[in-house]
């Protein structure tokens, strides 16, 4: 069983190169990187416990595990918020980080005070060390900490689902499945005993789910997904931009593209706002991105459309 934990640790480490291979080169998502790193830390702690020979070492490794565990809910919450289009003030982030620090400080009292664990012993099971704990009066705080984060995640997702943008709702549904799956696996691990610490598998699956969800968000919008415009009579040779709806403008643009050309979801988001005559700064604020990121996506959009700037996009409606 020792090598099972070792394999889970190596598998969690593999998430880091996957991040740089599939995520970082497209768009920096630091909370996803932090999440993957925390999952690796958790599995490192479980691996060290499995190979430990003393209670003292097992408690030390257990603290390493908790270092990742207290930060994983924070990373998940911030990642979900960003993918659903929400940002927070710096002081709010400071409060969340402060709560994680306090939670970890309480856990670090183990071995010195009986607040979190009143006692701890170890035994060998199938060659691996298992740490048995007697919980102290402050141990329920960790449960409250996790539950509050789950409530926060579901609230953010619920607000996103309340929006009328199909893209936002699709993103939120994916996040909801991950969170509900995480809750289900967490409860399952608490109720049914496993030979291997189930949280090591739960966190790994959740991190993989976020990676898959992010990759799915890079899907493409095809021409037939845009509502058809109102048919213009042939006697009207000139189309005036301000007399067209945004859907009509998008339909006109996509109709001019080759059949095998598609636009990403992010490119569609930016195109919609360009058609609303919004500046790069306004687009960055609305999409919760940096101006440099917007500039990068805009350049890719121009290349896909075969134009050099906004004026050429607007000129498409002056024919």
C-alpha positions as CSV (number, residue, x, y, z in Angstrom):
1,X,0.0,0.0,0.0
2,X,3.0,2.3,0.4
3,X,3.6,2.2,-3.3
4,X,-0.1,3.0,-3.9
5,X,0.4,6.4,-2.2
6,X,3.7,6.8,-4.0
7,X,1.9,6.3,-7.3
8,X,-0.8,8.8,-6.4
9,X,1.8,11.3,-5.5
10,X,3.6,10.8,-8.9
11,X,0.2,11.1,-10.6
12,X,-0.5,14.3,-8.9
13,X,2.9,15.6,-9.8
14,X,2.1,14.9,-13.5
15,X,-0.6,17.6,-13.3
16,X,2.0,20.3,-13.1
17,X,3.6,19.7,-16.5
18,X,0.1,19.2,-17.9
19,X,-0.7,22.7,-16.7
20,X,2.3,24.2,-18.5
21,X,1.6,22.1,-21.6
22,X,-2.1,22.8,-22.0
23,X,-3.0,25.8,-19.8
24,X,-0.1,28.2,-19.3
25,X,0.8,28.6,-23.0
26,X,-2.8,29.7,-23.7
27,X,-3.7,31.7,-20.7
28,X,-2.2,32.0,-17.2
29,X,-4.5,30.6,-14.5
30,X,-2.5,30.8,-11.3
31,X,-5.2,29.4,-9.1
32,X,-5.2,26.2,-11.2
33,X,-1.5,26.0,-10.8
34,X,-1.8,26.5,-7.0
35,X,-4.5,23.8,-6.9
36,X,-2.4,21.3,-8.7
37,X,0.6,22.1,-6.4
38,X,-1.6,21.7,-3.3
39,X,-2.9,18.3,-4.5
40,X,0.7,17.2,-4.9
41,X,1.5,18.4,-1.4
42,X,-1.4,16.5,0.0
43,X,-0.3,13.3,-1.7
44,X,3.3,13.9,-0.6
45,X,2.1,14.0,3.0
46,X,0.1,10.8,2.7
47,X,3.1,9.1,1.1
48,X,5.4,10.2,3.9
49,X,2.9,8.9,6.5
50,X,2.8,5.5,4.7
51,X,6.6,5.2,4.9
52,X,6.9,6.6,8.4
53,X,8.0,4.6,11.4
54,X,7.3,6.9,14.4
55,X,4.3,8.8,15.6
56,X,6.3,12.0,15.6
57,X,7.2,11.6,11.9
58,X,3.6,10.6,11.0
59,X,2.3,13.8,12.7
60,X,4.9,15.9,10.9
61,X,3.8,14.3,7.5
62,X,0.2,14.8,8.5
63,X,0.8,18.5,8.9
64,X,2.2,18.6,5.3
65,X,-1.0,16.9,4.2
66,X,-3.1,19.5,5.9
67,X,-1.0,22.3,4.4
68,X,-2.4,21.3,1.0
69,X,-5.8,20.5,2.4
70,X,-6.5,23.9,3.9
71,X,-5.5,25.7,0.7
72,X,-7.3,23.4,-1.8
73,X,-10.8,24.8,-0.9
74,X,-9.4,28.4,-1.4
75,X,-7.9,27.5,-4.7
76,X,-11.1,25.8,-5.9
77,X,-13.3,28.7,-4.8
78,X,-11.1,31.3,-6.5
79,X,-10.8,29.3,-9.7
80,X,-14.5,28.7,-9.8
81,X,-15.1,32.4,-9.2
82,X,-12.7,33.4,-12.0
83,X,-14.1,30.9,-14.5
84,X,-17.7,32.1,-13.7
85,X,-16.6,35.7,-14.2
86,X,-16.3,37.0,-10.6
87,X,-13.4,38.9,-8.9
88,X,-12.9,40.0,-5.4
89,X,-11.2,42.9,-3.6
90,X,-7.7,42.3,-2.3
91,X,-8.9,42.6,1.3
92,X,-11.4,39.8,0.7
93,X,-8.7,37.6,-0.6
94,X,-6.6,38.6,2.4
95,X,-9.4,37.4,4.7
96,X,-9.6,34.0,3.0
97,X,-5.9,33.5,3.1
98,X,-5.9,34.6,6.8
99,X,-8.6,32.0,7.6
100,X,-6.4,29.3,5.9
101,X,-3.4,30.4,8.0
102,X,-5.4,30.3,11.2
103,X,-6.8,26.8,10.3
104,X,-3.3,25.5,9.6
105,X,-2.0,27.1,12.8
106,X,-4.6,25.2,14.8
107,X,-3.6,21.9,13.1
108,X,0.0,22.6,13.9
109,X,-0.8,22.4,17.6
110,X,-0.9,18.6,17.2
111,X,2.0,17.1,19.2
112,X,2.1,20.0,21.6
113,X,-1.5,20.7,22.6
114,X,-4.6,18.5,22.6
115,X,-6.8,21.1,20.8
116,X,-7.0,19.4,17.4
117,X,-5.9,15.8,18.3
118,X,-6.0,14.6,21.9
119,X,-3.8,11.6,21.0
120,X,-2.3,9.8,18.0
121,X,-0.9,6.3,17.4
122,X,0.4,4.4,14.4
123,X,0.1,0.8,13.1
124,X,1.3,-1.1,10.1
125,X,-1.4,-2.2,7.6
126,X,-0.2,-4.1,4.5
127,X,3.3,-2.7,5.1
128,X,2.1,1.0,5.2
129,X,1.9,3.1,8.3
130,X,-1.6,4.3,9.3
131,X,-2.1,7.2,11.7
132,X,-4.9,6.8,14.1
133,X,-6.1,10.0,15.8
134,X,-8.4,11.0,18.7
135,X,-10.0,14.3,17.8
136,X,-9.9,17.3,20.1
137,X,-12.4,20.1,20.7
138,X,-11.2,22.2,17.8
139,X,-11.3,19.5,15.2
140,X,-14.9,20.4,14.1
141,X,-13.6,23.8,12.9
142,X,-12.0,22.0,9.9
143,X,-15.4,20.6,9.0
144,X,-17.0,24.0,9.2
145,X,-14.2,25.5,7.2
146,X,-14.7,23.0,4.3
147,X,-18.5,23.2,4.4
148,X,-18.4,27.1,4.2
149,X,-16.2,26.8,1.1
150,X,-18.6,24.4,-0.5
151,X,-21.5,26.7,0.2
152,X,-19.4,29.6,-1.3
153,X,-18.7,27.6,-4.4
154,X,-22.3,26.6,-4.9
155,X,-23.4,30.2,-4.4
156,X,-21.0,31.5,-7.0
157,X,-22.1,28.9,-9.4
158,X,-25.8,29.6,-8.7
159,X,-25.3,33.3,-9.4
160,X,-23.5,32.4,-12.7
161,X,-26.3,30.1,-13.7
162,X,-28.7,33.0,-13.1
163,X,-27.1,34.9,-16.0
164,X,-28.6,34.6,-19.4
165,X,-25.4,34.1,-21.3
166,X,-25.3,30.5,-22.6
167,X,-21.5,30.4,-22.4
168,X,-21.6,31.5,-18.7
169,X,-24.3,28.9,-17.9
170,X,-22.3,26.1,-19.7
171,X,-19.2,27.0,-17.7
172,X,-21.2,27.1,-14.4
173,X,-22.7,23.7,-15.1
174,X,-19.3,22.2,-15.5
175,X,-18.1,23.8,-12.3
176,X,-21.3,22.5,-10.5
177,X,-20.6,18.9,-11.6
178,X,-17.1,19.1,-10.2
179,X,-18.2,20.6,-6.9
180,X,-21.1,18.2,-6.4
181,X,-18.8,15.3,-7.3
182,X,-16.2,16.5,-4.8
183,X,-18.8,16.7,-2.1
184,X,-20.1,13.2,-2.9
185,X,-16.6,11.7,-2.9
186,X,-15.8,13.6,0.3
187,X,-18.9,12.2,2.0
188,X,-18.3,8.8,0.6
189,X,-14.8,8.7,2.0
190,X,-16.1,9.7,5.4
191,X,-18.8,7.1,5.6
192,X,-17.1,4.0,3.9
193,X,-13.6,3.1,5.2
194,X,-11.0,2.6,2.5
195,X,-7.6,1.0,2.9
196,X,-6.1,4.0,1.1
197,X,-6.9,7.5,2.4
198,X,-9.8,8.4,0.1
199,X,-9.1,12.2,0.1
200,X,-5.9,11.5,-1.8
201,X,-8.0,10.2,-4.6
202,X,-10.7,12.8,-4.2
203,X,-8.4,15.7,-4.6
204,X,-6.6,14.2,-7.6
205,X,-9.9,13.6,-9.4
206,X,-11.1,17.1,-8.6
207,X,-7.9,18.6,-10.0
208,X,-8.3,16.5,-13.1
209,X,-11.9,17.6,-13.4
210,X,-10.8,21.3,-13.4
211,X,-8.2,20.6,-16.1
212,X,-10.8,18.9,-18.3
213,X,-13.3,21.6,-17.7
214,X,-10.8,24.3,-18.6
215,X,-10.0,22.5,-21.8
216,X,-13.7,22.1,-22.6
217,X,-14.1,25.9,-22.2
218,X,-11.8,26.2,-25.1
219,X,-14.4,24.7,-27.4
220,X,-15.5,26.5,-30.5
221,X,-18.5,28.4,-31.6
222,X,-19.7,27.4,-35.1
223,X,-21.6,29.5,-37.5
224,X,-24.9,27.7,-37.0
225,X,-24.8,28.5,-33.3
226,X,-25.5,32.2,-34.0
227,X,-29.1,33.2,-34.3
228,X,-30.2,33.9,-37.9
229,X,-30.6,37.7,-38.7
230,X,-33.8,39.3,-39.9
231,X,-33.9,39.0,-43.7
232,X,-33.1,42.3,-45.4
233,X,-35.1,43.2,-48.5
234,X,-33.1,43.2,-51.7
235,X,-34.0,46.8,-52.4
236,X,-31.9,47.9,-49.5
237,X,-28.3,47.6,-50.8
238,X,-26.7,49.3,-47.8
239,X,-26.7,47.9,-44.3
240,X,-26.3,50.5,-41.6
241,X,-24.4,49.2,-38.6
242,X,-26.6,50.8,-35.9
243,X,-29.7,49.3,-37.5
244,X,-28.5,45.8,-37.0
245,X,-28.6,43.7,-33.9
246,X,-25.4,42.2,-32.5
247,X,-26.6,38.7,-33.5
248,X,-27.1,39.9,-37.1
249,X,-23.6,41.4,-37.1
250,X,-22.0,38.2,-35.8
251,X,-24.0,36.2,-38.3
252,X,-22.7,38.4,-41.1
253,X,-19.1,38.1,-39.9
254,X,-19.2,34.3,-39.5
255,X,-20.9,33.9,-42.9
256,X,-17.9,35.5,-44.5
257,X,-15.5,32.9,-43.0
258,X,-14.4,29.7,-44.7
259,X,-16.4,26.7,-43.7
260,X,-13.5,25.2,-41.6
261,X,-12.8,28.4,-39.7
262,X,-14.2,28.6,-36.2
263,X,-13.8,31.1,-33.3
264,X,-13.1,30.1,-29.7
265,X,-15.4,31.0,-26.9
266,X,-13.1,33.8,-25.7
267,X,-12.8,35.2,-29.2
268,X,-16.5,35.3,-29.5
269,X,-16.7,37.1,-26.1
270,X,-14.3,39.8,-27.4
271,X,-16.0,40.0,-30.8
272,X,-19.3,40.7,-29.1
273,X,-17.8,43.6,-27.1
274,X,-16.0,45.0,-30.1
275,X,-19.3,45.1,-31.9
276,X,-20.7,47.0,-28.9
277,X,-17.9,49.6,-29.5
278,X,-16.2,48.9,-26.1
279,X,-12.5,49.7,-25.6
280,X,-9.9,47.2,-24.7
281,X,-9.9,48.4,-21.1
282,X,-13.7,48.1,-20.9
283,X,-13.5,44.6,-22.3
284,X,-10.7,43.6,-19.8
285,X,-12.8,44.8,-16.9
286,X,-16.0,43.1,-18.1
287,X,-14.3,39.7,-18.8
288,X,-12.0,40.0,-15.7
289,X,-8.9,39.8,-17.7
290,X,-5.7,41.9,-18.0
291,X,-5.5,44.2,-21.0
292,X,-2.5,42.3,-22.3
293,X,-4.6,39.1,-22.3
294,X,-7.4,40.9,-24.1
295,X,-4.8,42.2,-26.6
296,X,-3.6,38.7,-27.2
297,X,-7.0,37.3,-27.8
298,X,-8.0,40.2,-30.0
299,X,-4.9,39.7,-32.2
300,X,-5.9,36.0,-32.6
301,X,-9.5,37.2,-33.5
302,X,-8.2,39.6,-36.1
303,X,-6.1,36.8,-37.6
304,X,-9.0,34.5,-37.8
305,X,-11.2,37.1,-39.4
306,X,-8.4,38.2,-41.8
307,X,-8.5,41.8,-40.7
308,X,-6.0,44.2,-39.2
309,X,-8.2,46.2,-36.9
310,X,-11.7,47.1,-35.7
311,X,-12.3,49.4,-38.7
312,X,-12.1,46.5,-41.1
313,X,-14.6,44.6,-38.9
314,X,-17.0,47.5,-38.9
315,X,-16.5,47.9,-42.7
316,X,-18.0,44.4,-43.2
317,X,-21.4,46.0,-42.6
318,X,-21.0,48.9,-45.0
319,X,-21.4,46.7,-48.1
